[in-house]
Amino acid sequence: MTKWIFKLLIAGLMIITLSACQPKSEKQSSERETTDEPITLTIRNPKVEISTQFEKMVMAYELEHPHVDIQVHTVGGAADDLADLKAQIAAGDGPDIFTNTGYDNVEIWSDYLEDLSDQPWIKHAYKDTLKPVKMDGKVYGMPLNLEGYGFIYNKDLFNKAGIQTLPKTLSELQETAELIQASGITPFATGYYEEWKLGDHLLNIAFAQQKDPQAFINHLNNGTTKITDNQKFLDIVSLLDTTLKYGNDNPLTTDYNTEVHLFATGKAAMIQQGNWIQPMIDQLSPDMNIGFLPIPINEEPADAIVVGVSNYWVVNKQSSDEKKREAKKFLNWMVSSEQGKSFMTKQFKFIPAFDHIEANHLGSLATEIMTYYQTGKTLNSNWFSFPGNAREEFGLAMQLYVAKQLNRDQLLQEFQKSWERASAQSSN
């Protein structure tokens, strides 16, 4: 109640101040805007790294729109990013704005996705960024940003260890790790408490390095090829072994925040993460000298990193018409107003997926990602095309391998079983 009174007082003062110098039509327009009925929006923010910054942006929006109260629920990191959303949706209490990864999830969640095809930001989206959220010619999501991941490395620690040439192959990565370890620093920060880091991001490299990733996935679905017969998956396990050999103790109990802290405070020289950790690094170690390494899994030189749209803002189709209208206004404000664009680039350190937002002040990680993106040295995120619960089961199986409860052959067999099971369920 106090919050509403405060905002209404501000709105009233603005009307009094401006009324004397406004033409009649403008004055009437302002009065109409400030007499809008109070409305509450709920937003599910999937980026725990920017929780504070996101709350500040929401407050800025509320000051400009006194009739709107926005309640933010932030998830991510160690939290299950979908379990609570599914429960809320099932109970008819879903947020007005949430996120969707696109691809198959657009069809799966279609009953809850509002058509956004008429929104003004559509014309500014980079080529192909809307493809994952298109269905039947309509657009159902607004890109959060562009993101990329690989091995982030501490350039100062590399120099301290005498590393003059960056590793491009697995054997070179192992030699680099030896030099770093000899200098008294842990080579890898390995936070394998969250299965998504293993089952989504790491295993994706084996898919992304196929000659034709989508064709390979199609062959898996129709049973004409198997994971157990594919060398790339043996290679990815060799890379995993390398990170375990040269990583921190107790990787299965090292969570997201602890892992980033190890790296940001200089206790580890490399971390498998993406530019989304830039705000956390800036808080812990401002002006840290860091960059990206492509992830090598064998003796073929790696020269690309995974880059794509991380997620899409969507509007809950089941919300009231008034809430849907206000939700669309808020999303458009984020990518069109000067304040919204400033928060996106300067506070969130997001790489914009829109051509009308300047990509400045984003940090060294974003700068390097844009270089990879603009030169076409990128790999795709393929976990969106995995059937059913395969990606979750991949991560759990890899955690069992880390715990030495599965050997290499058993791990690959578990991958294949998970795929066959999920594919069969999806086809029913």
N, C-alpha and C positions, 0 to 999 in steps of 0.2 A: 504494500500500500504506500509506504514511504517513497518507494522508487517511482510509482506512478505520479504521486503528488509533485515530486521534484521535477519530473519531466514535463508535466503539464504547466508548472510555474514557468519553466524555461520557455515553453511554447508560447505562453501568454505574454511574456516579456518581449519575445521576438515580434509578436503581432503588434503590440503597442508601439515598439520602436519603429517598425517599418510602415505602419499605416499612414503616417503623416506624409510620407513622400511617395506613396504608391498610387498609380492610377486606380480608378475604381475597380476595373476588371481584375487587376493583379491583387488588390486587397481582398476581393471576394474569393479569388482562387486560394489565397493563403488561409482565409477563414475556413473554406471547405476542407483543406488539407488537415488543419489542426483540429477540426471537429470530427475526424474519422474516429470510429469506434475503437477502443483499445483492443488489441489483439495479441495473443501470445503464440510465438512460433517455437518449435523444438527442433534442434539441429544435432545431428550425430556427427561429431568431428573425428575422423579416423587417424588423425596425426597428433600423437601424444607429444611429439617433439616441439610443436608450436602451440601447445595448449594455452599458455599465458598470452602469447601474441594474438591468438585467435579471439580470446575473450576481450582483449583491448579493441580489436577491430569491431566486434559486436557492439561494444559500448559506444564507439564512434558512430556507428549506424543508428543506434537508438537515440543519440542526441540529435541527429538529423531528422529522425522519424519518431517523434515523442509518443505516438500512439502504439508503437510496436515494442513488445517485450520479447527478447530472444533468450531462450534457455538452452545452454550448450551442454551436451554430454560427450566428453572426450574418451575415446578408447584407443587401443593400439599398444605397441610394445609387447609386454607380457600378457596382455588381455586377449581373450578370444574375440576376434573382430566381428564374428557373425552370430555367435550363439545367443547373445542377448537381443540382437535385432530380430532374429527369427521368433524369439519368444514374445517380443513386443508386438510384432506384426500379427502373430497368431492370436494374441489377446485383443486385437483391435486398438492398440495403444501405440502404434508406430510413430516415429518422428515425422515431422513435416518435410524435413530435408535430411537425406542420408546419402550414402554413396553406393555405387555399383561398379563392378570391375569390367562390365561390358561383355561382349561375345555371348556365350550361351546364357550368362546370367541375365541378359536383357529379356530373353524369352521366359526364363524361369520365374523372374520377378515381374513379368509384364502386367499383372493385375494391379501392381502398386507403383507403376512408373507413369508419370504424367508426360504427355507429348509436349516437347519443348521446341518443336520445329519452327515456330514463329518468333523465336527470341532474337533480339538484335545482335547478340554476340556470335551467332552462327557464321556470319559472313567473314569474321575475323579469325576463325579457328584455322590452324595450320593444316595443310593437306594431309588427309588420311587420319587425322586425330579423332574424327567423329565416326569413322567406319565401325569401330567396335560397339557403338551404341545406336546404330541404325537398324531399324527393322521395318520392313514393308514401306520403305521410303521415308520414314519418320525418324526424328532424332529424340532420344529419351534421356540424354545426359549431357552435362557440361564438364569439359575436362578440368580437373584440378590443376594439373601442371604436367610438364615433362620431367621425367626422372631417369637417372641412369645409375647403374651399379657395377662394381668390379672389386678389385682390391684397392682400398685407399691406403696410401703409404705416407709415412713421415719422412720428408726429404732431408731434414736435418739429421735424423738417426741413420738414414742411408749413407749420408756423407761421413758421419762419425765412424761408420763401419767400413769405410773405404770402398763403397760400391760406386763405381763410375759408369757402369752400363746397366740399364734396367733389364730385368729378366723378361724374356718373351716365350720361353719354353718351360716345361715342368722341371727339367734337370737344372736349368739356370735359376729357377725359383728356389730349388733346394740348395743350390750353392749360395744364393743370396741369404737364405735363412741361416745357413752355417756361419756366414760372416757376421750377421747381426747377433746371433747367439754368442759368438766369440767376443763380441764387444760388450757383453753383459746385459743385453736387452732381449726380452721375449719377442721372437719374430711375429707371431700371430696372436691377436686377441680372438679367442674362439668362444663365442657365446652360443652354445647349441641347446640352450634351455628351451628356446622357441623352435618348434618343428618347421615353421615356414621358411626359416633361413636355410634349412637343409632341403626340404621337400619341394619348395618353390624355387628359390633363387639359385642354390648351388646345383641341384639336379637339372635345372633349366638349361645350363650350359651344355650338357650332353645332348639335349634336344636341339638347341640353337645351332650347334656345330654340325648337325646333319646336313647333307647336301641340299635337301628340301625338307625342312622341319614339318610342314603341314602334310606333305605326302607321307612322311615317315609315320606321323600320327594316324593318318588314314589307314596305312598298312597295319599298324598295331590294332586298330579297331576291327579290321576285317580278317585279322589273323594270318596275314601273309608274311609277317615278320615278327620277331620277338626281341625284347629287351636283352634277354640272356645271350643272344647271338650277336649283339652289337658292341663293337670295340669301344665306342665313346663312353659307354656306361662303366666298362672296366677302367677306363681312363679317369673318370670322375671320382671313382673310389680311390685311385692312386693319389689324386689331388687331396681328397679328404684325409687320407693317411698322412700326407705331408703336413697339413695344418694341425693334425693331432700330435705328430712327432715334435713339431716346433711351436706348439701353442701353449697357452696357460694351463695350469692345473684345473681339474674339475670342470671341463667344458659343459657338462650336462647340467650343472647347477649355476653356471654363469649366464645370467639373463642379459637382456638387451641393454639396460642401463649400465650394468656393471661392465659389460664388454666395451661400450663406447667410452666409459670412464677410463678403462685401462689404456685405450688408445689415446684419448685426448690428453691424458696426463703424462704421456711419454713412456709408459711402462711396457707398451707393445708397439712394434713398428708398422704392422699392417693389420687391416681389418676388412673383412668381406661385408661391405655395406654400400650405401649410395649417398647421393647428395642431400638426402633428407636429414642426415645427421649434422649438417653444417650449423644449424642454430645451436645445437647442444655443444658442439665443439667450440663455437664462438663464445659461449657462456663460460666454459671451463678453461679454454686456452685461446684467447683472442689472438688473431693474426698467426695462427699455427700454419707452418709451411708444409702443405700437403698436396697430394695429387692422386691421379688414378693410374692403376695398372690393369690392363686386360687380364682376364683369368686364364692362364694356360693349363691344359689338362693332359698334354702329351708333348711330343717333340715338333709339332707343327706350330710355328710362331704365331702367337695370339696378337691381334692388332685391333680388336673391336671390343666395345663394351655394350651391355644391354641398355637400350634407351627406348622409352615409350611413355605413354600416358599412364600414370600410376593408378588413377581412379577417376570416377565421374560423379559429380554432384547430381542428384536426382530429386525430384519433387514427388512426394507421396500422393498418388492418384486418389487415395481414399480420404485425404484431408478435405475439409470444407472448401467451397469455392473461394471464400474470403482468404483462407490461409494459403491456398495454392497461389492466388494472385499476389499476396504479400511475399511469399517464398520466391517467386520468380523475380519480383522487384529486388529482393536482397541479393540473389545470385547475379543479376545484371549489374547491380551497384558494385559488387566485388571486382568485376572485370572492366567496368566502364568509368567509374568515378575516380578522380585523382587520389582520394584517400584510399579507396579499395585497392587500386593498382600499387600504391605506395606500400601498403601492408603486404601485398603479395610478394613484391620484389625485395623491399628493404627489411621487412620484419620476418616474413616466412622464409625468405631466400628461395622462393619458388622460381623455377624456370617457366616462364609463361608459355602456354600452348596457343597464344593468340598473337597475331602479327602487329597489333596496335599497342602492345605493351612493351616498352623498352626493357631489355634484359641487362640492366646495370645493377651494381651493388649486390651481386648474388654470391660472391665468394669464389674461391679458386676452383672448387669442385664443379660448380655450375658452368664456369668458364670453360673448363676442359670438356665437359659433357657437350656443350654447344659446338665445340671444335669437332668432336667425334660425329655429332649429328649432322653438321653442315658438310662434312667430308664423306658422309655415307658409311663410316666405319662403325656400324651398329649391328647388334643382334636383337632378335625379337624376344618378348616375354611369351612363352608358350604354355605356361601353366593354366591360362584361361581356357585352353582347349583340352585339358585333361578331363576325362569322364568322371562323373560322380564325385566320390570321396577319395579318388586316387591320390591327389596331392597331399591330403592329410595323412594317408596311409604311407606314402613315400617318406614323409618326414619322420613318422614314428618308427618305421623300419630302419632309417638311418640312425636314429637315436639308439636303437637296439644294437646296431653295429658299433657305434661309438662306445657303448657299454660292454662290448665284446660278448654279446649274447647271440650274435649272428656272425658268420664268417663271410668272406667276399661272395662266394658262390650262392650262399643262402640269401644274402641281401638282394642279389640280382633276381633270384627266383621269387622273392617276396615282391619286388617291383612288378614282375610279370603277372603274378597271381592277382595283385591289386588292380592292375590294368584290366585283366580279363574279367574280373568280378565287377568292376565299376562299369566297364563297357557293356556287359551283358545286362546290367540293371538299367542303364540309360536307354538301351534299345527296346526295353519292355514297355 
